């Protein structure tokens, strides 16, 4: 019996080795020189910037102020005030944006707001649609870079979307900022360096208007951006990463806001991983779609904290199994995986995050991962399926 369990453990270890290998390959290739995207040689395409907003009165004016100076004559800036109970709509109008308001008791979520906004824009459609979340800051030149690359390539383009720790944030938020940078900078940069597509990240997405008919925006999915990118790729339009266009936001300072945000993102990601990844891999082989296979493999890499927890547990169990059964194959696999994972994390920190957090803060990462165990148990026991907005610090 112990021998059978040891071999079963080995099979599980081999299966779970895949996301570690993918992460290691992405980090390693990200350290190579970056590739610049082609810029549009002609006139910049006409743009509509769509900002879905739900009770965003504390931040909406700052967001619009970062966008408006980058717009040209003929561009549109549309805010969808979705199920708002505050003065988001009035503040957006006073900041010079075009505003439409949507109210619906059942159909809630960013996807429905995006669909509502797209339908409003149809009467005077742009060439490129750029989606910016209502709590983001858009760096100078980002709109031009996104629009030009999108028009030139004829494919969705994703900006570099980073989350910042607020001033005075504790160790937990600092480690979360590092994990976010690995996910949204290091990994897509690595795939891009190999000529592979990236996931869409929710904010800073530029989409060719004529391709919007390929996808269904009207959904209440927790991570509608992941699904949207996979849908585009499966239909022959793999998204492209544009690290030269920067969009930033700030983690909530309140524990309630952080918890809500983290639960939505991670439960949504794990739900797509389990439900969609196998289907996308199968579709990639049927279609002989290498880009879709690359995106599916990237999707199989779980949040860094969960990946660390899984392999730490597997490492301990496999060595115990080796001591009991004398079969050391699973322990060897687990040891190799742990080495690859540690090297990937250290290399990502050294190359891309040394100025962000100190090594002493990085050492807190295992404790940060352990503190997220209740979140992952919650996914198994009572998974969040409805979209819930993160509570802002002053709302």
N, C-alpha and C positions, 0 to 999 in steps of 0.2 A: 504493500500500500504506500509506504513512504517513497519507494522508487517511482511509482506512478505519479504521485504528487510532485515529485521533483521534476519529472519530465513535463508535466502540465505547467509547472512554474516556468520552465525553460521556454515553452511555447508562448506563454504570456509575455515573458521578457523580450523575446524576439519581436513579437507584435508591437509592444510598446517602445521598442528601440527606434521605430520609424520616426516619430516626432522629434526625438533627440537628434537623430542624424540630420533631419531637415533643418532644425534650428542651428546645428553646428555648421552646416553648409552655408546657410544664409549669413551667419555672423562672419565666417571666414571670407566669403566672397564680398561682403560689405566693406571689408578692409582694403579691397582693391580700389584703384582710382575710379571715381564716379563717372557715369556717362551723362552728358548733357542731352536734353531733348531738343529736337529741331524746333526752331522758331518760325512763325509765319513770316513769309517774305513780303506779302502784300499788306493791304489795309487790315487792321484788326477786325475780326468778325463782330457783329452786333451781339450784345450780351444782355441777358436778363439775370439778375442776381435774386434768387428766391430765398427768403429768410422765414422758415417756420418758427412760430413763437407761441408759447403757452405760458402766460403769466410771467413775462420777462421784463417787467417795468424797471427793475433795478439796473439792468445791463443793456437794454435795447438801444438806447441812444449812443452809448460808446461803440457798440458794434456797427451801427449805421454810419457813425462818424469815421470809422476806419475804411468803410466801403465807398462812400459817396465821392471822395476826391479822386478815386481811380476810374470813375465812370466817364464815358464819352457821350457826346450828343447822340441821341437815338437809343442809348442803353436804358434799361428799366431796372428799378430797384423795388421789389415787391415783398411786403411783409404779410404773411398769413397769420392773423391773430386767431389762434385755434382754441376754441373753448375757453377763452380768457374771462376771468372775473375781476381783473384789475384794469389799469389804464394803459396797457401795452399798446393798443391801437392808437389812442390819442397821442401818446409820446412818439410813436413811429411816424405819424402824420406830421407832427410838429418838427421832426427831424428831416423832413423832405421826402419820405418814402411814400410810395403808393401802397395802400392798405386794403386788404379784404378781410372780412371777419367770417369765421365759420363756427357754428354751434351744432353739436350732435351729441346726444346723451350716450349712445352706445359705441359708435365708431370713433374710437379715440386712438391717438398715436401719430407719430411724425409722418408715417406713410400716407395717411389720409390727408394731412395738411399739405403735403407735397403734391398729391394728386389734385387737390382743390386749386392750388396755385397754378399748376400747369394748365388746367382747364381754363383758368382766368386769362392766362397769357396767350391762349390760342388765337385770339382775334388779331393780335399784332405780334406774331411769334418772332423770337430772336433766332440767331444761328446757333448760339451756345447758351445753355442754361448752367449757371453756377449756383450750387447750394451751399449756404453758409448758416451754421447754427446761430441762434440768437444770443449766445453767450460768448461769441468768439471775437478775436481781433485779427484783422486781415493785414498782413505786412505789406508795405509799399511795393508796388509792382506785381503783386501776386495775381491780380485779376487779369492783367495783360498776359502774363506767362501762361496761366491756365487756359485762357481763351485762344491764344495763338497756337499752343501745342495741340489743343483739342481740335481746332479747325484744320491744322496741318495733317494730323494723324488720322482724323476721322474716327477717333475712339475716345471713350471716357478717360479723363485725366484726374488723378488724385493728388492734391497738394500734400505737403508735409504738415500733418496735423498733430501738434504737441499739446499736452496738458502740463501746466506749471503748478508747482506747490506754492500756496500762498505764503507771504512773509511770516516767518516765525512758526512754520509748520513743523510738526514733530517727525520723529524717525519714520513712522508708518507712511506718512504722505510722501516723504522724500524717497523712500524705497518704491512707492507706487509710481512716482514720477519717472524713476529709472526704468521700471518694468514697462511703462507706457512708451518710453523712448526706444526700448528694445523692440517692442511690437510695431510701432508706427514709423520708426526711422531705420533701425538697423536691419530688420528682416525684409521690408520692402526694398531697401537699397541693395541688399544682397541678391534678391531675386532679379531686380532690374539689371544688376551688373551681369547676370547670366542670360539676359534677354528674355526674362519671364515676367508675367503680369503681376500686379499687386491687388490686394483687396481694396474695395472702397471703404472709407472710414467714417462716413456720415457728414463731416464738414469739409469744405474745400473740394467738392466734387464738381468737375466740369463735364457736362454731358452734351453730345451733339443733339440738337433739337430733333432732327429727322429720325433719330434712332430711339426716341422715347417710346414709340409705338411697340418696340420689341419687348418692353417690360411692363409689369403691373406694379404701379406705385401704391395703389390704394390697399394698404394692409396695415394691421396693427402689430406687426412683428417687432419684438424687442430690439433686434439688431437688423433693421431693414436695409442698412448699408451693405452688410455682408451678403444678404440674399440678392440685392440689386447687382452687385459686382459679379456674382456667380451667374446670374441670369444673362447679363450682358456677354460674359465670356462664352457661355454655352451657345449663344446666338452669333458667335463669330466676332465679337467686339471686346477683346480682353482689355481691362483697364491698364493705364500706364502711370507710373509714379513720377511726380515732378517735385524733386526735393528743393528746387529753386523758388517755389511758391510756398510761403509759410503762413499757416493759420494756427493761432494759439488760443487756449482757454485756460481757466484756473480751476483746480479742484475745489469743491466746497470746503469751507472751514469747519462747518458743523459736522458732528458725528452722524447725525441723521441724514444729512445730505450725502455724505460719503457712502454710507451704507446703502442708501437707495440707489445711487448711481452705480456702485460696484455690483450690487445684486442684479440690476437690469442688464448691465453689460455682460457679466460672466454667466448668468443663467441663460441669457440669449445666445452667447457664443457656444456654450456647451450644448444647448438645444439644437443649434444648426449643425454642430459637429456630429452629433449622434444621428440626427434625422437626415441631414443633407449630404454629408461627406461621402458615405457609401454610394448613394445614388449618383453623385457628381463623378466619382471615380468610374462607375460603370458607364455613364454617358460619355466620359472622356475616351474610354476605350472603344465604345461603339462608333463615335464620331471621328476617332483618331485625332483628337483635339489635345495636343500637348499642352497648350496654355491652360485649358480647363483642368488637366491633371495636375499641373503645377499649383494652381489655386486651391484645388482640393487637398493636396499635400500640405500646403501652408495652413489651410483650415484645420487640419488634424493636429496641429501644434496647440495644445491647450494653454490657458493662462500660465505664465511662468511659475507662479506660486503653486498651482496645482501640479504642474509637471515635476517640480521639486519634491512635493509631498509624496507623489506616487512612486517616484524612483527611490526616495529615501526608505519608504516602507518596503519596496521590492528588494532593495539592497539588503536590508536586515533579514527579511524572510528567506531570501535565497541562500544567504550564508548559514542561517540556522538549518535550512533544509540540507545543505551540503554536509554539515556536521552530523546530521541524523542519518542521512542516506548514503553518504560517500560519493554522491554525484555532484560534481562541482561546476558543470556546464552553466546552470542558471546563475551561479555566483559570479562566474567569469563574465557572462554577458552583462549582469547588473553592474559589475565593477567598471567595465569598459564604458557603459552608458553614463555612469556617474562621473567618470573622468571627462567624457565629452561634454556633459552638461556643465560641469564646473569650469572647464576651459572656455566654453562658449560664453558663459556669464562674465568671467573675468576679462576675456578679450573684448566683449561688448562694453564693459565698464572702462577698460584702459583706453580703448580707441575712441569712444563716443561720449563718455559720461564722467571722466575724471574731474572736469570742472563743475559738474553738477552735484555729485555727492562724494564724500571722502571714502576711503577704504574702510574706515571704522564704521561708517553708516552702512556700507554694503554688507558688513558682517552681521548686521541685524536682519538681513533678508530671510534666513531660515526661521527666525522667530515671527517675522511678518507673515510668512507662509503658514506657520502653525496657527496663527490667530485667525486665519481664514477658513479653518476646518469647518466651523459651523455654517459658513456660507455654502460650502460644497455639500455638506450633509443636507442643508435645506433644499438643494437642487434635487436630491434623491427623495426627500420626504414630502416637500411642498414647494414645487418649482414655481417661480414667478412666471406667469404667462401674459399678464396684462401690462401695458406700457404705463409706467409711473414716472412723473417728472421728478428730477432731483431738486430737493429743497435748497434754495439760495440762502446765503448767509443772512440777508436782511429781508426775507420775504416769508 
